[in-house]
Every structure is written in C-alpha cells, then in structure tokens.
C-alpha cells in the first residue's frame, strides 16, 4: 500500500513534488511518514494516474480502516458527468459566440443608421421640397399656357396684318396703274 515515496511517484506521474504535496494537504492522496520520507498510498495515486479526477473525490482519513470511497464504476460515472458538462459548456460557448456575432452586427447597423429625429426631419424636408416642386410645376404650366395663348393671338394678328398689307399693296398697284 505505502511502498513508493513521493519523489518516485512524482517522476511516474510526471508532476512536481510540490503538486503531490498539495494533493496530500488537500486530502486527495493518503500518505504515511516513515524514516523522514513520505510514502503515498498506491491506490490513491493509481486513481489519480488512471482517471485524473482531482477535484471530485476526497480521501477519508481513517487509520483503522483503509477504504477507497469510490469504486471504479463511480469514477466512470464521474468521467461521464465530466464529459457531459464539457459538452454543455461547448454548447454554451457556441451560443455565446453566436450571440456576440449578432450583437456586433446590431451595433454596426446602429452605428450606420440615423436617429428617428433626423429621419423625420429629412422626411419633412423631402416632402416640403416635393410640394414646392409640384407648385412650381403648376405655375410653369400656367405660364406656358398663357404664353401659348399670346403666341396664337400674335400669330393671328400677324396673319391679319400681313393680309391687310398685301391687300393694301395690291390696291396701291391697282390705283397707280389705273392712274396712268
């Protein structure tokens, strides 16, 4: 049971002696001190070596009855629980990443958007300029129709004057030829 000292176990487990001392102090590994050397319980170290569950079990400190509080099936169930928790943590991490991405997109959209007041002001200016353009269009159409009327009257007047001039010239020739 207590056959190998802590220095040899540290080399076997590939960890430092200080780490083993912390496990001993926290009650994860049972130990005995003989001839100024500390020997570790080989069952506890094997559990630590094979399953590497450090936080999930605690050694019962009893000198009378040496009992390993966890059987191999208990350790397997702890290992399954650990794997389930790791899977759930990965799912939560993925959810957090997805939400962070969506939040970043929303912040970018918010930076690129305008405020409601600015939107209403711009909409009002656009509507008022549209109304002003329509009013000016109506005024221009009225001026155009007035100018067309004036143009048609001027054409008629010019035609009448041209005919009158033509008649006057003909009469003048007739009077002049008749006087000769």
Phi and psi in degrees as GROMACS dihedral restraints (atoms count N, CA, C in turn):
[ dihedral_restraints ]
;  ai    aj    ak    al  type     phi  dphi    fc
    3     4     5     6     1  -107.8    20    10
    4     5     6     7     1    67.1    20    10
    6     7     8     9     1  -106.2    20    10
    7     8     9    10     1   -22.1    20    10
    9    10    11    12     1  -115.9    20    10
   10    11    12    13     1   137.5    20    10
   12    13    14    15     1   -80.7    20    10
   13    14    15    16     1   170.6    20    10
   15    16    17    18     1   -68.0    20    10
   16    17    18    19     1   -29.9    20    10
   18    19    20    21     1   -66.3    20    10
   19    20    21    22     1   -43.2    20    10
   21    22    23    24     1   -67.5    20    10
   22    23    24    25     1   -39.5    20    10
   24    25    26    27     1   -65.2    20    10
   25    26    27    28     1   -35.4    20    10
   27    28    29    30     1   -63.0    20    10
   28    29    30    31     1   -39.1    20    10
   30    31    32    33     1   -69.0    20    10
   31    32    33    34     1   -40.2    20    10
   33    34    35    36     1   -65.2    20    10
   34    35    36    37     1   -43.5    20    10
   36    37    38    39     1   -81.5    20    10
   37    38    39    40     1    -9.5    20    10
   39    40    41    42     1    60.7    20    10
   40    41    42    43     1    43.9    20    10
   42    43    44    45     1  -132.5    20    10
   43    44    45    46     1   169.0    20    10
   45    46    47    48     1   -82.2    20    10
   46    47    48    49     1   161.6    20    10
   48    49    50    51     1   -68.5    20    10
   49    50    51    52     1   -29.7    20    10
   51    52    53    54     1   -65.1    20    10
   52    53    54    55     1   -37.7    20    10
   54    55    56    57     1   -64.6    20    10
   55    56    57    58     1   -43.1    20    10
   57    58    59    60     1   -61.3    20    10
   58    59    60    61     1   -39.9    20    10
   60    61    62    63     1   -61.9    20    10
   61    62    63    64     1   -39.3    20    10
   63    64    65    66     1   -64.2    20    10
   64    65    66    67     1   -40.1    20    10
   66    67    68    69     1   -64.2    20    10
   67    68    69    70     1   -37.5    20    10
   69    70    71    72     1   -66.5    20    10
   70    71    72    73     1   -46.9    20    10
   72    73    74    75     1   -62.5    20    10
   73    74    75    76     1   -36.6    20    10
   75    76    77    78     1   -81.3    20    10
   76    77    78    79     1    -7.2    20    10
   78    79    80    81     1    88.8    20    10
   79    80    81    82     1    17.9    20    10
   81    82    83    84     1   -86.1    20    10
   82    83    84    85     1   -24.1    20    10
   84    85    86    87     1  -131.5    20    10
   85    86    87    88     1   132.9    20    10
   87    88    89    90     1   -83.5    20    10
   88    89    90    91     1   149.2    20    10
   90    91    92    93     1  -145.0    20    10
   91    92    93    94     1   161.6    20    10
   93    94    95    96     1  -137.5    20    10
   94    95    96    97     1   144.3    20    10
   96    97    98    99     1  -104.8    20    10
   97    98    99   100     1   122.1    20    10
   99   100   101   102     1  -133.2    20    10
  100   101   102   103     1   128.9    20    10
  102   103   104   105     1    49.8    20    10
  103   104   105   106     1    48.0    20    10
  105   106   107   108     1    66.5    20    10
  106   107   108   109     1    14.3    20    10
  108   109   110   111     1  -120.5    20    10
  109   110   111   112     1   149.6    20    10
  111   112   113   114     1  -103.5    20    10
  112   113   114   115     1   122.6    20    10
  114   115   116   117     1  -107.9    20    10
  115   116   117   118     1   140.3    20    10
  117   118   119   120     1  -103.5    20    10
  118   119   120   121     1   152.3    20    10
  120   121   122   123     1   -70.4    20    10
  121   122   123   124     1   121.6    20    10
  123   124   125   126     1   -68.3    20    10
  124   125   126   127     1   -30.4    20    10
  126   127   128   129     1   -64.6    20    10
  127   128   129   130     1   -45.1    20    10
  129   130   131   132     1   -63.4    20    10
  130   131   132   133     1   -41.5    20    10
  132   133   134   135     1   -68.6    20    10
  133   134   135   136     1   -37.1    20    10
  135   136   137   138     1   -63.4    20    10
  136   137   138   139     1   -41.1    20    10
  138   139   140   141     1   -61.5    20    10
  139   140   141   142     1   -43.8    20    10
  141   142   143   144     1   -64.2    20    10
  142   143   144   145     1   -39.8    20    10
  144   145   146   147     1   -69.9    20    10
  145   146   147   148     1   -44.4    20    10
  147   148   149   150     1   -82.1    20    10
  148   149   150   151     1   -37.4    20    10
  150   151   152   153     1  -111.0    20    10
  151   152   153   154     1   -21.6    20    10
  153   154   155   156     1    54.3    20    10
  154   155   156   157     1    38.9    20    10
  156   157   158   159     1  -100.5    20    10
  157   158   159   160     1   102.1    20    10
  159   160   161   162     1   -91.4    20    10
  160   161   162   163     1   -40.4    20    10
  162   163   164   165     1   -87.7    20    10
  163   164   165   166     1   -15.3    20    10
  165   166   167   168     1   -92.8    20    10
  166   167   168   169     1    -6.0    20    10
  168   169   170   171     1  -139.8    20    10
  169   170   171   172     1   156.2    20    10
  171   172   173   174     1  -132.1    20    10
  172   173   174   175     1   136.9    20    10
  174   175   176   177     1   -77.2    20    10
  175   176   177   178     1   134.5    20    10
  177   178   179   180     1   -81.0    20    10
  178   179   180   181     1   122.6    20    10
  180   181   182   183     1   -86.3    20    10
  181   182   183   184     1    94.8    20    10
  183   184   185   186     1  -139.2    20    10
  184   185   186   187     1   125.3    20    10
  186   187   188   189     1   -85.1    20    10
  187   188   189   190     1   -23.0    20    10
  189   190   191   192     1   -78.3    20    10
  190   191   192   193     1   -50.6    20    10
  192   193   194   195     1  -119.9    20    10
  193   194   195   196     1   120.6    20    10
  195   196   197   198     1   -92.5    20    10
  196   197   198   199     1   110.9    20    10
  198   199   200   201     1  -126.5    20    10
  199   200   201   202     1   131.7    20    10
  201   202   203   204     1   -86.3    20    10
  202   203   204   205     1   115.6    20    10
  204   205   206   207     1   -66.7    20    10
  205   206   207   208     1   -16.9    20    10
  207   208   209   210     1  -123.6    20    10
  208   209   210   211     1   134.3    20    10
  210   211   212   213     1   -89.8    20    10
  211   212   213   214     1   174.1    20    10
  213   214   215   216     1   -63.9    20    10
  214   215   216   217     1   -35.6    20    10
  216   217   218   219     1   -67.0    20    10
  217   218   219   220     1   -36.4    20    10
  219   220   221   222     1   -63.1    20    10
  220   221   222   223     1   -41.2    20    10
  222   223   224   225     1   -66.0    20    10
  223   224   225   226     1   -36.9    20    10
  225   226   227   228     1   -64.6    20    10
  226   227   228   229     1   -42.1    20    10
  228   229   230   231     1   -65.8    20    10
  229   230   231   232     1   -35.8    20    10
  231   232   233   234     1   -65.1    20    10
  232   233   234   235     1   -38.4    20    10
  234   235   236   237     1   -64.3    20    10
  235   236   237   238     1   -41.0    20    10
  237   238   239   240     1   -64.7    20    10
  238   239   240   241     1   -41.7    20    10
  240   241   242   243     1   -60.9    20    10
  241   242   243   244     1   -42.0    20    10
  243   244   245   246     1   -61.4    20    10
  244   245   246   247     1   -45.1    20    10
  246   247   248   249     1   -64.4    20    10
  247   248   249   250     1   -39.2    20    10
  249   250   251   252     1   -62.7    20    10
  250   251   252   253     1   -42.5    20    10
  252   253   254   255     1   -66.0    20    10
  253   254   255   256     1   -40.7    20    10
  255   256   257   258     1   -61.2    20    10
  256   257   258   259     1   -41.7    20    10
  258   259   260   261     1   -62.6    20    10
  259   260   261   262     1   -44.7    20    10
  261   262   263   264     1   -64.5    20    10
  262   263   264   265     1   -38.7    20    10
  264   265   266   267     1   -64.2    20    10
  265   266   267   268     1   -40.7    20    10
  267   268   269   270     1   -62.3    20    10
  268   269   270   271     1   -41.0    20    10
  270   271   272   273     1   -62.3    20    10
  271   272   273   274     1   -44.3    20    10
  273   274   275   276     1   -64.2    20    10
  274   275   276   277     1   -39.7    20    10
  276   277   278   279     1   -61.9    20    10
  277   278   279   280     1   -43.3    20    10
  279   280   281   282     1   -62.5    20    10
  280   281   282   283     1   -40.4    20    10
  282   283   284   285     1   -63.6    20    10
  283   284   285   286     1   -41.6    20    10
  285   286   287   288     1   -64.4    20    10
  286   287   288   289     1   -41.8    20    10
  288   289   290   291     1   -62.2    20    10
  289   290   291   292     1   -43.7    20    10
  291   292   293   294     1   -63.2    20    10
  292   293   294   295     1   -44.7    20    10
  294   295   296   297     1   -66.3    20    10
  295   296   297   298     1   -36.1    20    10
  297   298   299   300     1   -64.7    20    10
  298   299   300   301     1   -40.4    20    10
  300   301   302   303     1   -63.2    20    10
  301   302   303   304     1   -45.2    20    10
  303   304   305   306     1   -64.2    20    10
  304   305   306   307     1   -39.3    20    10
  306   307   308   309     1   -63.7    20    10
  307   308   309   310     1   -41.4    20    10
  309   310   311   312     1   -62.1    20    10
  310   311   312   313     1   -41.6    20    10
  312   313   314   315     1   -63.7    20    10
  313   314   315   316     1   -41.6    20    10
  315   316   317   318     1   -65.0    20    10
  316   317   318   319     1   -39.9    20    10
  318   319   320   321     1   -64.7    20    10
  319   320   321   322     1   -40.0    20    10
  321   322   323   324     1   -64.3    20    10
  322   323   324   325     1   -42.3    20    10
  324   325   326   327     1   -63.1    20    10
  325   326   327   328     1   -40.0    20    10
  327   328   329   330     1   -64.9    20    10
  328   329   330   331     1   -38.9    20    10
  330   331   332   333     1   -65.2    20    10
  331   332   333   334     1   -36.1    20    10
  333   334   335   336     1   -85.4    20    10
  334   335   336   337     1   -10.2    20    10
  336   337   338   339     1   -89.9    20    10
  337   338   339   340     1   167.1    20    10
  339   340   341   342     1  -108.8    20    10
  340   341   342   343     1   161.2    20    10
  342   343   344   345     1   -74.5    20    10
  343   344   345   346     1   163.1    20    10
  345   346   347   348     1   -63.6    20    10
  346   347   348   349     1   -37.4    20    10
  348   349   350   351     1   -63.9    20    10
  349   350   351   352     1   -45.3    20    10
  351   352   353   354     1   -63.7    20    10
  352   353   354   355     1   -39.6    20    10
  354   355   356   357     1   -62.3    20    10
  355   356   357   358     1   -46.6    20    10
  357   358   359   360     1   -64.1    20    10
  358   359   360   361     1   -40.3    20    10
  360   361   362   363     1   -62.8    20    10
  361   362   363   364     1   -44.6    20    10
  363   364   365   366     1   -65.3    20    10
  364   365   366   367     1   -41.6    20    10
  366   367   368   369     1   -63.1    20    10
  367   368   369   370     1   -41.2    20    10
  369   370   371   372     1   -63.5    20    10
  370   371   372   373     1   -45.4    20    10
  372   373   374   375     1   -62.9    20    10
  373   374   375   376     1   -40.0    20    10
  375   376   377   378     1   -64.8    20    10
  376   377   378   379     1   -43.2    20    10
  378   379   380   381     1   -66.2    20    10
  379   380   381   382     1   -42.4    20    10
  381   382   383   384     1   -67.1    20    10
  382   383   384   385     1   -38.3    20    10
  384   385   386   387     1   -68.5    20    10
  385   386   387   388     1   -35.0    20    10
  387   388   389   390     1   -63.8    20    10
  388   389   390   391     1   -44.0    20    10
  390   391   392   393     1   -63.0    20    10
  391   392   393   394     1   -41.4    20    10
  393   394   395   396     1   -64.5    20    10
  394   395   396   397     1   -41.7    20    10
  396   397   398   399     1   -64.2    20    10
  397   398   399   400     1   -41.5    20    10
  399   400   401   402     1   -63.8    20    10
  400   401   402   403     1   -40.7    20    10
  402   403   404   405     1   -63.0    20    10
  403   404   405   406     1   -45.8    20    10
  405   406   407   408     1   -63.5    20    10
  406   407   408   409     1   -35.4    20    10
  408   409   410   411     1   -63.2    20    10
  409   410   411   412     1   -44.2    20    10
  411   412   413   414     1   -62.8    20    10
  412   413   414   415     1   -41.8    20    10
  414   415   416   417     1   -62.7    20    10
  415   416   417   418     1   -42.0    20    10
  417   418   419   420     1   -65.9    20    10
  418   419   420   421     1   -37.0    20    10
  420   421   422   423     1   -64.7    20    10
  421   422   423   424     1   -40.1    20    10
  423   424   425   426     1   -64.3    20    10
  424   425   426   427     1   -44.1    20    10
  426   427   428   429     1   -62.5    20    10
  427   428   429   430     1   -40.8    20    10
  429   430   431   432     1   -62.0    20    10
  430   431   432   433     1   -45.4    20    10
  432   433   434   435     1   -64.4    20    10
  433   434   435   436     1   -38.8    20    10
  435   436   437   438     1   -63.0    20    10
  436   437   438   439     1   -44.2    20    10
  438   439   440   441     1   -66.0    20    10
  439   440   441   442     1   -36.8    20    10
  441   442   443   444     1   -64.2    20    10
  442   443   444   445     1   -40.1    20    10
  444   445   446   447     1   -63.7    20    10
  445   446   447   448     1   -44.3    20    10
  447   448   449   450     1   -63.2    20    10
  448   449   450   451     1   -40.2    20    10
  450   451   452   453     1   -63.5    20    10
  451   452   453   454     1   -44.1    20    10
  453   454   455   456     1   -65.2    20    10
  454   455   456   457     1   -39.6    20    10
  456   457   458   459     1   -66.3    20    10
  457   458   459   460     1   -40.1    20    10
  459   460   461   462     1   -64.0    20    10
  460   461   462   463     1   -39.8    20    10
  462   463   464   465     1   -63.0    20    10
  463   464   465   466     1   -44.5    20    10
  465   466   467   468     1   -62.3    20    10
  466   467   468   469     1   -45.7    20    10
  468   469   470   471     1   -61.7    20    10
  469   470   471   472     1   -44.4    20    10
  471   472   473   474     1   -61.8    20    10
  472   473   474   475     1   -39.3    20    10
  474   475   476   477     1   -65.0    20    10
  475   476   477   478     1   -44.5    20    10
  477   478   479   480     1   -63.3    20    10
  478   479   480   481     1   -43.7    20    10
  480   481   482   483     1   -65.9    20    10
  481   482   483   484     1   -39.0    20    10
  483   484   485   486     1   -63.9    20    10
  484   485   486   487     1   -42.5    20    10
  486   487   488   489     1   -64.6    20    10
  487   488   489   490     1   -44.0    20    10
  489   490   491   492     1   -61.0    20    10
  490   491   492   493     1   -42.4    20    10
  492   493   494   495     1   -64.0    20    10
  493   494   495   496     1   -43.3    20    10
  495   496   497   498     1   -61.5    20    10
  496   497   498   499     1   -44.6    20    10
  498   499   500   501     1   -64.3    20    10
  499   500   501   502     1   -41.1    20    10
  501   502   503   504     1   -63.6    20    10
  502   503   504   505     1   -41.7    20    10
  504   505   506   507     1   -66.0    20    10
  505   506   507   508     1   -41.0    20    10
  507   508   509   510     1   -64.7    20    10
  508   509   510   511     1   -44.3    20    10
  510   511   512   513     1   -63.0    20    10
  511   512   513   514     1   -38.9    20    10
  513   514   515   516     1   -62.8    20    10
  514   515   516   517     1   -43.5    20    10
  516   517   518   519     1   -64.6    20    10
  517   518   519   520     1   -40.3    20    10
  519   520   521   522     1   -64.8    20    10
  520   521   522   523     1   -44.4    20    10
  522   523   524   525     1   -67.3    20    10
  523   524   525   526     1   -40.0    20    10
  525   526   527   528     1   -70.2    20    10
  526   527   528   529     1   -39.9    20    10
  528   529   530   531     1   -73.0    20    10
  529   530   531   532     1   -31.0    20    10
  531   532   533   534     1   -73.8    20    10
  532   533   534   535     1   -28.7    20    10
  534   535   536   537     1   -78.5    20    10
  535   536   537   538     1   -14.6    20    10
